[in-house]
Amino acid sequence: MESSRIVQKRSTFPGSRLRPAVYREAVRLLEEGTGPTEAERVLREEYDLNAPGRGTLQAMKAGLPPFDRWTVSDGSPEEARAVLATLRWRTITFRGWSRPRYERTKARWIARISALDPDLPMGDVSRVADCYAWRESHKEDVEDLDVFLAFRPWTVEGRRDYIAALAESNTKIAGAPPVLLQLINFPTAYFAWAGDIYGPVPAKALAEHARAELKDGPATSENQEGESE
């Protein structure tokens, strides 16, 4: 995909005045084939008055490269089964909100993440795949994502070890993006850096939040499930 050129030249691209989190989510929705009307509805639900209008989304969509849609013939039968299962989940979960299809880069990451942990819920697989696909298509580093997967923090033991490692490492472990911290119910860090949901949280600041959790206990708010679509 060539959408990295769009992000690099954001100052001259429609939507350049949007908040970074809103802009990235709008581009992601449009790249996946969601129409401007549906994208506006999704973004209004998530960002309220900070969401772009339909005219801005139409202009953004016009500047995107053609949608590179995944099909069953693009991978092995094992990969196709994982992508189709997630596609079915998405179609049921977000019925009427977005088109039931995936871009090839995201589909490849869905298959890979599913193979790494078959027990990971499909909504979480899709969320992790979103992060890898975005970073790959925009040529951004994935060190923080790899570390996140290494600990498997969606499990009780993995989350405990991940938080402890963040607390002890200070700046040595790159902080995962807010959209993944939300996955493991780390809301303090999520809302503190909600301006860029796919970018890494500053490691030093994240370590401070991790140490606070170890001292005071984890947040009591309910886990937020599903994906940002």
C-alpha positions as CSV (number, residue, x, y, z in Angstrom):
1,M,0.0,0.0,0.0
2,E,1.1,3.6,-0.6
3,S,-0.9,5.4,2.0
4,S,2.3,6.2,3.9
5,R,2.7,9.1,1.4
6,I,-0.6,10.4,2.6
7,V,0.4,10.4,6.3
8,Q,3.8,11.9,5.5
9,K,2.2,14.8,3.7
10,R,-0.7,15.2,6.0
11,S,-0.5,19.0,6.2
12,T,-1.7,19.2,2.6
13,F,-4.2,16.3,2.7
14,P,-7.9,16.6,3.5
15,G,-8.4,15.9,7.2
16,S,-5.0,17.3,8.2
17,R,-6.6,19.4,10.9
18,L,-8.0,16.4,12.7
19,R,-6.6,15.0,15.9
20,P,-4.0,12.3,15.2
21,A,-6.2,9.5,16.7
22,V,-9.2,10.6,14.7
23,Y,-7.2,11.0,11.5
24,R,-5.7,7.6,11.8
25,E,-9.0,5.9,12.5
26,A,-10.6,7.7,9.6
27,V,-7.9,6.6,7.2
28,R,-8.1,3.0,8.5
29,L,-11.9,2.9,8.0
30,L,-11.6,4.3,4.5
31,E,-8.7,2.0,3.6
32,E,-10.8,-1.0,4.6
33,G,-13.6,0.1,2.3
34,T,-16.0,1.7,4.7
35,G,-18.0,4.4,2.9
36,P,-17.9,8.1,4.0
37,T,-21.5,7.9,5.4
38,E,-20.8,4.8,7.5
39,A,-17.3,6.1,8.5
40,E,-18.9,9.4,9.7
41,R,-21.4,7.4,11.9
42,V,-18.6,5.3,13.4
43,L,-16.4,8.2,14.1
44,R,-19.2,10.3,15.6
45,E,-20.0,7.4,17.9
46,E,-16.3,7.3,19.0
47,Y,-15.1,10.9,18.9
48,D,-18.3,13.0,18.9
49,L,-17.6,16.6,17.9
50,N,-14.0,15.8,17.0
51,A,-15.1,13.5,14.2
52,P,-14.8,14.8,10.6
53,G,-17.9,15.5,8.5
54,R,-19.0,13.5,5.4
55,G,-17.5,16.0,3.0
56,T,-14.0,15.7,4.6
57,L,-14.3,11.9,4.5
58,Q,-15.3,12.0,0.9
59,A,-12.2,14.1,0.1
60,M,-10.0,11.8,2.1
61,K,-11.4,8.7,0.4
62,A,-10.8,10.2,-3.1
63,G,-7.1,10.6,-2.2
64,L,-6.6,7.0,-1.1
65,P,-5.1,4.3,-3.4
66,P,-7.5,1.5,-4.6
67,F,-8.6,-1.0,-1.9
68,D,-6.4,-4.1,-2.1
69,R,-9.1,-6.6,-1.0
70,W,-8.1,-10.1,0.4
71,T,-9.7,-13.2,-1.1
72,V,-9.5,-16.9,-0.1
73,S,-7.0,-17.5,-2.9
74,D,-4.4,-15.2,-1.3
75,G,-3.1,-17.7,1.2
76,S,-2.9,-21.2,2.5
77,P,-6.1,-23.0,3.6
78,E,-5.0,-22.6,7.2
79,E,-4.5,-18.8,6.8
80,A,-7.9,-18.6,5.0
81,R,-9.7,-20.3,7.8
82,A,-8.3,-17.8,10.4
83,V,-9.2,-14.8,8.2
84,L,-12.7,-16.1,7.4
85,A,-13.4,-16.8,11.0
86,T,-12.5,-13.2,11.9
87,L,-14.4,-11.9,8.9
88,R,-17.5,-13.7,10.1
89,W,-17.0,-12.3,13.6
90,R,-16.7,-8.8,12.2
91,T,-19.7,-9.1,10.0
92,I,-21.9,-10.2,12.9
93,T,-20.4,-7.8,15.4
94,F,-20.4,-4.7,13.2
95,R,-23.5,-5.5,11.0
96,G,-24.4,-2.4,9.1
97,W,-21.4,-0.4,10.2
98,S,-18.7,-1.5,7.8
99,R,-18.3,-3.7,4.7
100,P,-17.4,-7.4,5.4
101,R,-13.9,-7.4,3.8
102,Y,-10.3,-7.1,4.7
103,E,-7.3,-5.5,3.0
104,R,-4.5,-8.0,2.2
105,T,-2.0,-6.6,4.7
106,K,-4.4,-6.8,7.6
107,A,-5.6,-10.3,6.5
108,R,-2.0,-11.6,6.5
109,W,-1.5,-10.3,10.0
110,I,-4.8,-11.8,11.2
111,A,-3.6,-15.2,10.0
112,R,-0.2,-14.8,11.7
113,I,-1.6,-13.5,15.0
114,S,-4.2,-16.3,15.1
115,A,-1.5,-18.9,14.5
116,L,0.6,-17.5,17.4
117,D,-2.3,-17.9,19.8
118,P,-5.4,-19.8,18.7
119,D,-7.1,-19.0,22.0
120,L,-6.9,-15.2,21.5
121,P,-10.5,-13.8,21.0
122,M,-11.1,-12.8,17.4
123,G,-11.8,-9.2,18.3
124,D,-8.4,-9.0,20.0
125,V,-6.7,-10.7,17.0
126,S,-8.2,-8.1,14.8
127,R,-7.0,-5.3,17.1
128,V,-3.4,-6.6,17.2
129,A,-3.5,-7.1,13.4
130,D,-4.7,-3.5,13.0
131,C,-1.6,-2.3,14.8
132,Y,0.9,-4.4,12.8
133,A,-0.8,-3.6,9.5
134,W,-0.8,0.1,10.2
135,R,2.9,0.1,11.2
136,E,3.9,-2.0,8.2
137,S,2.0,0.1,5.7
138,H,3.4,3.3,7.2
139,K,7.0,1.9,7.7
140,E,7.0,2.3,11.5
141,D,8.9,0.3,14.1
142,V,7.1,-2.7,15.7
143,E,9.4,-3.4,18.7
144,D,6.7,-2.5,21.2
145,L,4.2,-4.8,19.5
146,D,6.6,-7.7,19.5
147,V,7.3,-7.2,23.2
148,F,3.6,-7.1,23.9
149,L,3.0,-10.4,22.1
150,A,6.0,-12.0,23.9
151,F,4.3,-11.6,27.3
152,R,0.8,-12.7,26.1
153,P,-0.7,-10.1,28.6
154,W,-4.3,-11.0,27.7
155,T,-3.7,-13.9,30.1
156,V,-3.6,-13.4,33.9
157,E,0.0,-14.6,34.3
158,G,1.1,-12.8,31.2
159,R,-0.5,-9.5,32.2
160,R,1.1,-9.7,35.7
161,D,4.6,-10.3,34.2
162,Y,4.1,-7.6,31.5
163,I,3.2,-4.9,34.1
164,A,6.0,-6.0,36.4
165,A,8.5,-5.8,33.5
166,L,7.2,-2.4,32.5
167,A,7.5,-1.2,36.0
168,E,11.1,-2.4,36.5
169,S,12.5,-1.5,33.0
170,N,11.8,2.3,33.1
171,T,12.8,3.2,29.5
172,K,14.1,-0.2,28.3
173,I,10.8,-1.7,27.2
174,A,8.9,0.2,24.5
175,G,5.3,0.9,25.6
176,A,2.6,-0.8,23.6
177,P,0.1,1.5,21.7
178,P,-3.0,2.7,23.7
179,V,-5.4,0.4,21.6
180,L,-3.6,-2.6,23.0
181,L,-3.2,-1.3,26.5
182,Q,-7.0,-1.0,26.5
183,L,-7.2,-4.6,25.5
184,I,-5.5,-5.6,28.8
185,N,-7.6,-3.1,30.9
186,F,-4.8,-0.6,31.4
187,P,-7.2,2.4,31.1
188,T,-5.1,5.0,32.9
189,A,-2.4,4.8,30.2
190,Y,-5.0,4.4,27.4
191,F,-6.7,7.7,28.1
192,A,-3.5,9.5,28.9
193,W,-2.2,8.9,25.3
194,A,-5.4,8.6,23.4
195,G,-4.1,11.1,20.9
196,D,-2.4,8.3,18.9
197,I,-4.0,5.0,19.4
198,Y,-1.5,3.0,17.2
199,G,1.7,4.7,18.3
200,P,3.8,3.5,21.3
201,V,3.2,5.0,24.7
202,P,6.3,6.8,26.1
203,A,8.0,4.0,28.0
204,K,9.1,6.2,31.0
205,A,5.7,7.5,31.6
206,L,4.1,4.0,31.1
207,A,6.6,2.6,33.7
208,E,5.3,5.1,36.2
209,H,1.7,3.9,35.7
210,A,2.8,0.3,35.9
211,R,4.5,0.9,39.2
212,A,1.4,2.7,40.5
213,E,-0.7,-0.4,39.6
214,L,1.7,-2.7,41.4
215,K,1.4,-0.5,44.4
216,D,-2.3,0.2,44.4
217,G,-3.7,-2.8,42.5
218,P,-5.2,-3.0,38.9
219,A,-8.0,-0.7,37.8
220,T,-11.5,-1.9,38.7
221,S,-13.2,-0.9,35.4
222,E,-14.5,-3.6,33.2
223,N,-12.4,-4.9,30.4
224,Q,-13.3,-3.4,27.1
225,E,-13.7,-6.1,24.4
226,G,-13.9,-6.1,20.7
227,E,-12.1,-3.9,18.2
228,S,-12.1,-0.3,17.0
229,E,-13.8,-0.4,13.7
